[in-house]
């Protein structure tokens, strides 16, 4: 195949799935590695929360950098991940703070660029493509605590980041070799359309802010939370967290089939409602058994929400690149809410109080969801004007 030829859709997806799986590992492994990192540097919950605030803020900045040729951006992002992961084992607190910001930017670039790449290259079937890709992302997130537990048996967090750097090197080389962009036709934007488009972006951005905030609280804090409930070691706590990601993975596969028969808006509202119930159960759990059930249910319920919100936004914003603001808002929520969880934990003296941010955010999200239904797709708006 010549370097300037475009691979087939099957070849492209064959590359995107393992690449996106790796971003799932990179994004979720910080939480399971946190007990090791915190004990090494004697960090309290507020300091740990600050690390994740900077990391998730970095993923938001990474989304805003995704402008232009998404295939090239994916490659450059993985190169940056390699550099960041190799720096983490070499530094100490408080230098870890800017390093985690850099790591967040590095991971956020390919993670966001993959979704935007799908929106540009598969415009007519972005919803199922994103659903299945997010299933691969969930598989990576499921593997993250298992990999963390395996490494922590004989090593600490430093070895884990060295291994992640090696995997990211392979991802960069494969992306550079096989991914090519399709051209995007710019839309003619009227002044009235700008205001309508801004409202659309704002509505979807706020829901994405809350949704990813909740997901990142789970990724960052559930291992530590289960560690305190179980009163056992970091390896056991990291292993327990896989229940959340098992539910996540199973649900995304099932949701891709469910969407053939059920409207996406119905699935979204039902998922958020179930997630709210699971989050309340988790925040009130006093045993490993109850906490494990809540973890599993929370993973099942949260899984469909993000791909549904992003896929819907592609059909309602005026061009694919506009969705980067929604992805950036999701990264911002992912940085603020985990930090808020740690801050509340320190102020109250209980991580359980911090975990209450999960049901609180989901309750707010449930109230906001009807506004998304009121947003008219761009294609429909254009039809009515003509």
C-alpha positions as CSV (number, residue, x, y, z in Angstrom):
1,X,0.0,0.0,0.0
2,X,1.4,3.4,-0.9
3,X,1.9,5.9,1.9
4,X,-0.5,8.4,0.2
5,X,-3.3,5.9,-0.3
6,X,-6.2,5.7,2.1
7,X,-6.8,2.4,3.9
8,X,-10.2,0.7,3.7
9,X,-12.8,1.3,6.5
10,X,-12.1,-2.2,7.9
11,X,-8.4,-1.5,8.0
12,X,-8.9,1.9,9.6
13,X,-11.2,0.5,12.3
14,X,-8.8,-2.4,12.9
15,X,-6.2,0.2,13.9
16,X,-8.6,2.5,15.8
17,X,-9.8,-0.2,18.1
18,X,-6.5,-1.2,19.7
19,X,-5.4,2.4,19.7
20,X,-8.5,3.5,21.6
21,X,-8.2,0.5,23.9
22,X,-4.8,1.8,24.9
23,X,-6.2,5.3,25.7
24,X,-8.7,3.5,28.0
25,X,-5.8,1.9,29.8
26,X,-3.9,5.2,30.0
27,X,-6.9,7.0,31.3
28,X,-8.1,4.5,33.9
29,X,-4.8,3.2,35.3
30,X,-4.1,6.3,37.4
31,X,-6.7,5.5,40.0
32,X,-5.5,1.9,40.6
33,X,-1.9,3.2,40.8
34,X,-2.9,6.0,43.2
35,X,-2.5,4.0,46.4
36,X,1.1,3.1,45.4
37,X,1.9,6.6,44.4
38,X,0.3,8.2,47.4
39,X,2.1,5.9,49.9
40,X,5.4,6.6,48.1
41,X,5.1,10.4,48.5
42,X,2.9,10.4,51.6
43,X,0.1,12.3,49.9
44,X,-3.2,13.1,51.6
45,X,-6.5,13.0,49.7
46,X,-6.4,16.7,48.8
47,X,-2.9,16.3,47.3
48,X,-4.0,13.2,45.4
49,X,-7.1,15.1,44.1
50,X,-4.8,17.9,42.9
51,X,-2.9,15.4,40.8
52,X,-6.0,14.3,39.1
53,X,-7.3,17.8,38.8
54,X,-4.2,18.6,36.7
55,X,-4.3,15.4,34.8
56,X,-7.9,15.7,33.8
57,X,-7.5,19.4,33.1
58,X,-4.8,18.4,30.7
59,X,-7.1,16.0,28.9
60,X,-9.4,19.0,28.4
61,X,-6.6,21.1,26.9
62,X,-5.6,18.1,24.7
63,X,-9.1,18.1,23.2
64,X,-8.8,21.8,22.2
65,X,-5.6,21.0,20.4
66,X,-7.4,18.6,18.1
67,X,-7.7,20.9,15.0
68,X,-6.7,19.8,11.5
69,X,-5.6,16.4,10.4
70,X,-6.8,14.0,13.1
71,X,-4.7,11.0,11.9
72,X,-1.5,13.1,12.4
73,X,-2.8,14.4,15.7
74,X,-3.3,10.9,17.0
75,X,0.3,10.0,16.2
76,X,1.8,13.1,17.7
77,X,-0.4,12.6,20.8
78,X,1.1,9.1,21.4
79,X,4.6,10.4,21.0
80,X,3.8,12.9,23.8
81,X,2.4,10.1,25.9
82,X,5.7,8.2,25.6
83,X,7.7,11.3,26.8
84,X,5.3,11.9,29.7
85,X,5.2,8.3,30.9
86,X,9.0,8.2,30.9
87,X,9.2,11.4,33.0
88,X,6.8,10.2,35.7
89,X,9.2,7.6,37.2
90,X,12.0,10.1,37.2
91,X,10.5,12.9,39.3
92,X,9.2,13.4,42.9
93,X,6.5,15.5,44.6
94,X,5.7,18.3,43.9
95,X,7.3,18.1,40.4
96,X,4.7,15.4,39.7
97,X,2.1,18.1,39.5
98,X,3.2,19.7,36.2
99,X,4.2,16.2,34.9
100,X,0.6,15.0,35.4
101,X,-0.7,18.0,33.6
102,X,1.6,17.2,30.7
103,X,0.4,13.5,30.9
104,X,-3.2,14.6,30.8
105,X,-2.6,16.8,27.7
106,X,-0.7,13.9,26.0
107,X,-3.5,11.3,26.7
108,X,-6.3,13.8,25.9
109,X,-5.0,14.5,22.4
110,X,-5.3,10.9,20.9
111,X,-8.3,10.1,23.0
112,X,-10.3,13.1,21.6
113,X,-8.8,12.9,18.1
114,X,-10.1,9.3,17.7
115,X,-13.7,10.4,18.3
116,X,-13.3,13.4,16.0
117,X,-11.6,11.2,13.4
118,X,-14.7,8.9,13.5
119,X,-17.0,11.9,13.2
120,X,-15.2,13.1,10.0
121,X,-14.5,9.7,8.4
122,X,-17.8,7.9,9.2
123,X,-20.3,10.7,9.3
124,X,-23.3,8.5,8.4
125,X,-22.6,5.9,11.0
126,X,-20.7,7.6,13.7
127,X,-23.1,6.4,16.5
128,X,-22.6,2.6,16.0
129,X,-18.9,3.2,15.2
130,X,-18.4,5.2,18.4
131,X,-20.4,2.7,20.4
132,X,-18.2,-0.2,19.3
133,X,-15.0,1.9,19.7
134,X,-16.0,2.9,23.2
135,X,-16.5,-0.8,23.9
136,X,-12.8,-1.2,23.1
137,X,-12.0,1.8,25.2
138,X,-13.9,0.1,28.1
139,X,-12.0,-3.1,27.6
140,X,-8.8,-1.0,28.1
141,X,-10.3,0.6,31.2
142,X,-11.2,-2.9,32.4
143,X,-7.6,-4.1,31.9
144,X,-6.1,-1.1,33.7
145,X,-6.8,-2.2,37.3
146,X,-5.8,-5.8,36.4
147,X,-2.5,-4.6,34.9
148,X,-2.0,-2.2,37.8
149,X,-2.6,-5.1,40.3
150,X,-0.1,-7.3,38.3
151,X,2.6,-4.7,38.4
152,X,2.1,-3.7,42.0
153,X,2.6,-7.3,43.2
154,X,6.3,-7.0,42.5
155,X,6.9,-3.4,41.6
156,X,5.5,0.1,42.1
157,X,3.8,2.7,39.9
158,X,7.1,3.6,38.2
159,X,7.4,0.3,36.4
160,X,3.7,0.7,35.2
161,X,4.5,4.0,33.5
162,X,7.6,2.5,31.8
163,X,5.4,-0.2,30.3
164,X,2.8,2.3,29.2
165,X,5.5,4.3,27.4
166,X,6.5,1.1,25.5
167,X,2.9,0.4,24.5
168,X,2.4,4.0,23.4
169,X,5.5,3.8,21.2
170,X,3.9,1.0,19.2
171,X,0.6,2.9,19.0
172,X,2.4,6.0,17.6
173,X,4.1,3.9,14.9
174,X,1.0,2.0,13.9
175,X,-1.1,5.2,13.7
176,X,1.5,7.0,11.6
177,X,1.6,4.1,9.2
178,X,-2.1,3.2,8.7
179,X,-4.4,6.2,9.5
180,X,-5.4,8.7,6.9
181,X,-8.0,11.5,7.1
182,X,-10.9,12.1,4.7
183,X,-11.4,15.8,3.7
184,X,-14.1,17.6,5.6
185,X,-16.4,19.9,3.6
186,X,-16.9,23.2,5.5
187,X,-20.5,24.3,6.0
188,X,-21.8,27.7,5.0
189,X,-22.6,29.3,8.4
190,X,-25.1,32.2,8.6
191,X,-25.0,34.7,11.5
192,X,-28.3,33.2,12.9
193,X,-26.7,29.7,12.7
194,X,-23.8,30.8,14.8
195,X,-26.1,31.6,17.7
196,X,-28.0,28.3,17.3
197,X,-24.8,26.4,17.0
198,X,-23.4,28.0,20.2
199,X,-26.5,27.0,22.1
200,X,-26.1,23.4,20.8
201,X,-22.5,23.3,21.8
202,X,-23.3,24.7,25.3
203,X,-26.1,22.3,26.0
204,X,-24.0,19.2,25.0
205,X,-20.9,20.6,26.7
206,X,-22.6,20.9,30.1
207,X,-24.0,17.3,30.0
208,X,-20.5,16.1,28.9
209,X,-18.9,18.1,31.7
210,X,-21.1,16.3,34.3
211,X,-20.9,12.8,32.7
212,X,-17.1,12.6,32.3
213,X,-16.7,14.2,35.7
214,X,-18.6,11.3,37.2
215,X,-16.6,8.8,35.1
216,X,-13.3,10.3,36.3
217,X,-14.3,10.3,39.9
218,X,-14.9,6.6,39.5
219,X,-11.6,6.1,37.7
220,X,-9.6,8.2,40.2
221,X,-11.2,7.3,43.6
222,X,-13.0,4.0,43.5
223,X,-9.8,1.9,44.2
224,X,-9.0,4.1,47.2
225,X,-12.6,4.1,48.4
226,X,-12.9,0.3,48.2
227,X,-9.5,0.0,49.9
228,X,-10.9,1.9,52.9
229,X,-14.2,-0.1,52.9
230,X,-12.3,-3.5,52.6
231,X,-9.5,-2.5,54.9
232,X,-7.2,-4.7,52.8
233,X,-4.2,-4.1,50.5
234,X,-3.9,-1.9,47.3
235,X,-3.7,-5.0,45.1
236,X,-7.1,-6.3,46.4
237,X,-8.7,-2.8,46.1
238,X,-7.4,-2.5,42.5
239,X,-8.8,-5.9,41.7
240,X,-12.2,-5.0,43.1
241,X,-12.4,-2.0,40.8
242,X,-12.5,-4.3,37.8
243,X,-16.2,-5.0,38.7
244,X,-17.0,-1.4,37.7
245,X,-15.1,-1.8,34.3
246,X,-16.6,-5.3,33.7
247,X,-20.1,-3.7,34.0
248,X,-18.9,-0.9,31.7
249,X,-17.6,-3.2,29.0
250,X,-20.7,-5.5,29.0
251,X,-23.0,-2.6,28.9
252,X,-21.4,-0.9,25.9
253,X,-21.6,-4.1,23.9
254,X,-25.2,-4.6,24.8
255,X,-26.1,-0.9,24.1
256,X,-24.7,-1.1,20.6
257,X,-27.4,-3.8,19.9
258,X,-30.1,-2.1,21.9
259,X,-29.9,1.1,19.9
260,X,-31.2,-0.8,16.9
261,X,-34.6,-1.1,18.6
262,X,-34.7,1.7,21.1
263,X,-34.3,5.5,20.7
264,X,-31.1,6.9,22.0
265,X,-32.8,9.5,24.2
266,X,-34.7,6.7,26.0
267,X,-31.5,4.7,26.6
268,X,-29.7,7.8,27.8
269,X,-32.4,8.8,30.4
270,X,-32.8,5.2,31.7
271,X,-29.0,4.9,32.0
272,X,-28.6,8.1,34.0
273,X,-31.5,7.1,36.3
274,X,-30.0,3.7,37.1
275,X,-26.6,5.3,37.6
276,X,-28.1,7.6,40.2
277,X,-29.5,4.7,42.1
278,X,-26.2,2.8,42.0
279,X,-24.3,5.9,43.1
280,X,-26.5,6.3,46.1
281,X,-25.9,2.7,47.0
282,X,-22.2,3.1,46.6
283,X,-22.1,6.3,48.8
284,X,-24.0,4.5,51.6
285,X,-22.2,1.1,51.3
286,X,-20.5,-0.2,54.5
287,X,-19.4,-3.6,53.2
288,X,-17.3,-5.0,50.3
289,X,-20.3,-7.0,49.1
290,X,-22.7,-3.9,48.9
291,X,-19.9,-1.8,47.4
292,X,-19.1,-4.4,44.8
293,X,-22.7,-4.6,43.7
294,X,-22.9,-0.8,43.4
295,X,-19.6,-0.7,41.4
296,X,-21.0,-3.2,38.9
297,X,-24.3,-1.4,38.5
298,X,-22.6,2.0,38.2
299,X,-20.4,0.7,35.4
300,X,-23.4,-0.8,33.6
301,X,-25.4,2.4,33.8
302,X,-22.6,4.9,33.0
303,X,-21.3,3.1,30.0
304,X,-23.8,4.2,27.3
305,X,-24.0,7.9,28.2
306,X,-20.7,9.3,26.8
307,X,-20.8,7.7,23.3
308,X,-24.5,8.6,23.0
309,X,-23.9,12.3,23.9
310,X,-20.9,12.6,21.6
311,X,-22.6,10.8,18.6
312,X,-25.7,13.0,19.0
313,X,-23.6,16.1,19.0
314,X,-21.9,15.2,15.7
315,X,-25.4,15.3,14.0
316,X,-26.3,18.6,15.6
317,X,-23.2,20.8,15.5
318,X,-22.4,22.5,12.1
319,X,-19.1,20.7,11.6
320,X,-17.1,18.0,13.3
321,X,-14.4,20.3,14.6
322,X,-17.1,22.1,16.7
323,X,-17.4,19.0,18.8
324,X,-13.9,19.6,20.2
325,X,-15.4,22.2,22.6
326,X,-17.8,19.5,23.9
327,X,-14.8,17.1,24.3
328,X,-12.9,19.9,26.1
329,X,-15.8,20.5,28.4
330,X,-15.9,16.9,29.2
331,X,-12.2,17.0,30.1
332,X,-12.8,20.0,32.3
333,X,-15.6,18.2,34.2
334,X,-13.2,15.3,34.5
335,X,-10.7,17.5,36.2
336,X,-12.9,19.6,38.5
337,X,-15.2,16.8,39.9
338,X,-12.4,14.4,41.0
339,X,-10.5,17.3,42.6
340,X,-13.7,18.4,44.4
341,X,-14.1,14.8,45.7
342,X,-10.7,14.9,47.2
343,X,-11.2,18.4,48.7
344,X,-14.6,17.4,50.3
345,X,-12.9,14.3,51.6
346,X,-10.2,16.3,53.4
347,X,-12.6,19.0,54.7
348,X,-15.0,16.4,56.1
349,X,-12.5,13.8,57.1
350,X,-14.2,11.1,55.1
351,X,-13.8,10.0,51.5
352,X,-17.4,8.8,51.7
353,X,-18.6,12.4,51.8
354,X,-16.5,13.1,48.7
355,X,-18.1,10.2,46.9
356,X,-21.5,11.9,47.3
357,X,-20.4,14.2,44.4
358,X,-21.3,11.2,42.1
359,X,-25.0,11.1,42.9
360,X,-25.2,14.9,43.1
361,X,-23.7,15.3,39.6
362,X,-26.0,12.5,38.2
363,X,-29.1,14.2,39.7
364,X,-28.2,17.5,38.0
365,X,-27.5,15.6,34.8
366,X,-31.0,14.0,34.9
367,X,-32.6,17.5,35.1
368,X,-30.5,18.8,32.2
369,X,-31.1,15.9,29.7
370,X,-34.5,17.2,28.5
371,X,-32.7,20.3,27.1
372,X,-30.7,18.0,24.7
373,X,-34.0,16.7,23.2
374,X,-35.0,20.2,22.5
375,X,-31.9,20.8,20.4
376,X,-32.7,20.4,16.7
377,X,-30.3,18.5,14.4
378,X,-28.5,20.8,11.9
379,X,-29.7,18.8,9.0
380,X,-33.3,19.1,10.0
381,X,-32.9,22.9,10.6
382,X,-31.5,23.3,7.1
383,X,-34.4,21.3,5.6
384,X,-37.0,23.5,7.3
385,X,-35.3,26.7,6.1
386,X,-35.2,25.4,2.5
